[in-house]
Amino acid sequence: MSLSLWLSFVAVALAATFSPGPGVLLAISTTLALGARRTLYSSAGNAAGVFIVSCVAVSGAGLLFSRSPAAFTLLKTAGAAYLAWLGIQQWRHAGQPLAHSASTHAGDGSRRAVFMRGLAVACSNPKSILFFTAVFPQFLPMQQMTGPRFLLLSLTFVACMFVSHVSYVLLAARAGARLLDDGGMRLLRRFMGVLFVLMAAAMLLTNL
């Protein structure tokens, strides 16, 4: 793979990862609820999910979702339901202080739970599978997709995703610490919950 082609892929990956989506929204909401450090586990889970999705796309299973309306509908319904559940949880726990969320609600704030939420959000987004199925062949034909080339593209995308998440997390952490009091933080976290539900509704309206 030539350097110029790889740089073109980096540009596409950065544009895709910096566009607000479920993973970015989860990173921001986790930062507001549990702090920037705990969000690293969410981003790690999201990265693992993105890698799994890229494997699914390259294996050919992505074609199943792109050509089967029933399979695509099932996946997007599951993803939308999960995002809606996250939004409801965000709303319910909006008034809890940071220490309370992190220490007494292990089911919501433990490292493992935060990691698994990031993983689930990445794996349940049908648009991710369609993205990899459509974009990878533009930079490397599937018949030329060797192991090292696949790892290069996948890990490049994961690295771009981390850059995106770190940027949003730092912005959210600074805004939360400097600009918001307890009441403002509660309102913002509830607003994030509403955004999760709206994103779930938008996912249901996604068509092949």
C-alpha positions as CSV (number, residue, x, y, z in Angstrom):
1,M,0.0,0.0,0.0
2,S,1.5,3.3,-1.1
3,L,2.0,6.2,1.3
4,S,-0.3,8.5,-0.6
5,L,-3.1,5.9,-0.5
6,W,-2.6,5.4,3.2
7,L,-2.7,9.2,3.9
8,S,-5.9,9.3,1.9
9,F,-7.3,6.6,4.2
10,V,-6.2,8.6,7.2
11,A,-8.1,11.6,6.0
12,V,-11.2,9.6,5.5
13,A,-10.8,7.9,8.9
14,L,-10.3,11.2,10.7
15,A,-13.4,12.7,9.0
16,A,-15.5,9.6,10.0
17,T,-14.2,9.4,13.6
18,F,-14.6,13.1,14.4
19,S,-18.2,13.1,13.1
20,P,-20.4,12.9,16.2
21,G,-21.8,9.4,16.6
22,P,-22.7,6.9,19.3
23,G,-19.1,6.3,20.3
24,V,-18.3,10.0,20.6
25,L,-21.5,10.6,22.5
26,L,-20.7,7.7,24.9
27,A,-17.2,9.1,25.5
28,I,-18.6,12.6,26.3
29,S,-21.3,11.3,28.6
30,T,-18.9,8.9,30.4
31,T,-16.6,11.9,31.0
32,L,-19.3,14.0,32.5
33,A,-20.5,11.1,34.7
34,L,-17.3,9.4,35.7
35,G,-14.4,11.6,34.7
36,A,-11.9,11.6,31.9
37,R,-9.7,8.7,33.2
38,R,-12.5,6.3,33.4
39,T,-13.5,7.2,29.9
40,L,-10.2,5.6,28.7
41,Y,-11.9,2.2,29.4
42,S,-14.9,3.2,27.3
43,S,-12.6,4.2,24.4
44,A,-10.7,1.0,24.7
45,G,-13.9,-1.0,24.5
46,N,-15.0,1.1,21.5
47,A,-11.6,0.4,19.8
48,A,-12.0,-3.3,20.4
49,G,-15.5,-3.2,19.0
50,V,-14.4,-1.3,15.9
51,F,-11.7,-3.9,15.3
52,I,-14.3,-6.7,15.6
53,V,-16.6,-4.8,13.2
54,S,-13.7,-4.4,10.7
55,C,-13.1,-8.2,10.9
56,V,-16.7,-8.9,10.2
57,A,-16.7,-6.6,7.2
58,V,-13.6,-8.0,5.7
59,S,-14.7,-11.6,6.3
60,G,-17.6,-11.1,4.0
61,A,-20.3,-11.1,6.7
62,G,-20.7,-7.4,6.1
63,L,-22.2,-8.2,2.7
64,L,-24.9,-10.1,4.6
65,F,-26.0,-7.0,6.3
66,S,-25.7,-4.8,3.2
67,R,-27.8,-7.2,1.1
68,S,-30.2,-8.6,3.7
69,P,-32.9,-6.2,4.9
70,A,-34.0,-8.6,7.6
71,A,-30.5,-8.9,9.1
72,F,-29.8,-5.2,8.9
73,T,-33.2,-4.4,10.5
74,L,-32.4,-6.9,13.4
75,L,-29.0,-5.4,14.0
76,K,-30.2,-1.7,13.9
77,T,-33.1,-2.5,16.2
78,A,-30.8,-4.1,18.7
79,G,-28.4,-1.1,18.5
80,A,-31.2,1.4,18.8
81,A,-32.6,-0.3,21.8
82,Y,-29.2,-0.3,23.5
83,L,-28.7,3.4,22.8
84,A,-32.1,4.2,24.2
85,W,-31.3,2.2,27.3
86,L,-28.1,4.2,27.7
87,G,-30.0,7.4,27.4
88,I,-32.5,6.4,30.0
89,Q,-29.7,5.4,32.4
90,Q,-28.0,8.7,31.7
91,W,-31.1,10.6,32.6
92,R,-31.8,8.6,35.7
93,H,-28.3,9.1,37.1
94,A,-27.8,12.7,36.0
95,G,-28.2,14.0,39.6
96,Q,-25.6,11.7,41.2
97,P,-22.2,13.3,42.1
98,L,-19.1,11.9,40.5
99,A,-17.8,10.0,43.5
100,H,-21.2,8.4,44.1
101,S,-21.5,7.3,40.5
102,A,-18.0,5.8,40.5
103,S,-17.9,4.1,43.8
104,T,-21.4,2.9,44.7
105,H,-22.8,2.0,41.3
106,A,-20.3,-0.6,40.2
107,G,-22.8,-1.8,37.6
108,D,-22.7,1.6,36.0
109,G,-19.2,2.8,36.7
110,S,-16.8,-0.1,37.1
111,R,-14.0,-0.4,34.6
112,R,-15.4,-3.6,33.2
113,A,-18.9,-2.1,32.8
114,V,-17.5,1.0,31.1
115,F,-15.3,-1.1,28.8
116,M,-18.3,-3.3,27.8
117,R,-20.5,-0.3,27.1
118,G,-17.9,1.0,24.7
119,L,-17.6,-2.5,23.1
120,A,-21.4,-2.9,22.8
121,V,-21.9,0.5,21.2
122,A,-19.3,-0.1,18.5
123,C,-20.6,-3.6,17.7
124,S,-24.3,-2.7,17.6
125,N,-23.9,0.1,15.2
126,P,-24.9,-1.2,11.7
127,K,-23.5,1.9,10.0
128,S,-20.0,0.9,11.1
129,I,-20.3,-2.5,9.3
130,L,-21.5,-0.8,6.2
131,F,-18.8,1.8,6.4
132,F,-16.0,-0.8,6.5
133,T,-17.7,-2.9,3.8
134,A,-17.9,0.1,1.5
135,V,-14.6,1.9,2.4
136,F,-12.0,-0.8,2.6
137,P,-12.3,-1.9,-1.0
138,Q,-11.9,1.8,-2.1
139,F,-8.3,1.7,-0.7
140,L,-7.5,-2.0,-1.2
141,P,-9.4,-4.5,-3.2
142,M,-10.7,-7.4,-1.1
143,Q,-8.8,-9.9,-3.3
144,Q,-5.5,-8.1,-2.3
145,M,-6.4,-7.8,1.4
146,T,-3.6,-9.7,3.2
147,G,-3.3,-9.9,6.9
148,P,-0.7,-7.1,7.3
149,R,-2.7,-4.8,5.0
150,F,-5.9,-5.5,6.9
151,L,-4.1,-4.7,10.2
152,L,-2.7,-1.5,8.8
153,L,-6.1,-0.2,7.8
154,S,-7.9,-1.4,10.9
155,L,-5.3,-0.1,13.4
156,T,-5.0,3.2,11.5
157,F,-8.8,3.6,11.9
158,V,-8.6,2.7,15.6
159,A,-5.8,5.2,16.1
160,C,-7.8,7.9,14.5
161,M,-10.8,7.0,16.7
162,F,-8.6,7.4,19.8
163,V,-7.4,10.9,18.6
164,S,-11.1,11.8,18.2
165,H,-12.2,10.5,21.6
166,V,-9.3,12.1,23.4
167,S,-10.1,15.5,21.8
168,Y,-13.8,15.3,22.7
169,V,-13.0,14.0,26.2
170,L,-10.6,16.8,27.0
171,L,-13.1,19.3,25.8
172,A,-15.9,17.8,27.8
173,A,-13.7,17.6,31.0
174,R,-12.6,21.2,30.8
175,A,-16.1,22.4,30.1
176,G,-17.6,20.4,32.9
177,A,-14.9,21.5,35.4
178,R,-14.8,25.2,34.6
179,L,-18.1,26.2,33.2
180,L,-20.8,24.1,34.9
181,D,-22.0,24.0,38.5
182,D,-23.8,21.0,39.9
183,G,-27.2,22.1,38.5
184,G,-25.7,22.8,35.1
185,M,-23.9,19.5,35.1
186,R,-27.2,17.7,35.9
187,L,-29.0,19.4,33.0
188,L,-26.2,18.7,30.6
189,R,-26.1,15.0,31.5
190,R,-29.8,14.8,31.0
191,F,-29.4,16.5,27.7
192,M,-26.9,13.8,26.8
193,G,-29.5,11.2,27.7
194,V,-32.0,12.8,25.4
195,L,-29.4,12.8,22.6
196,F,-28.9,9.0,23.1
197,V,-32.6,8.5,22.7
198,L,-32.7,10.7,19.6
199,M,-29.7,8.9,18.1
200,A,-31.5,5.6,18.7
201,A,-34.5,6.9,16.8
202,A,-32.3,8.1,14.0
203,M,-30.7,4.6,13.8
204,L,-34.1,3.0,13.4
205,L,-34.7,5.3,10.4
206,T,-31.5,4.2,8.8
207,N,-32.0,2.3,5.5
208,L,-29.7,0.2,3.4
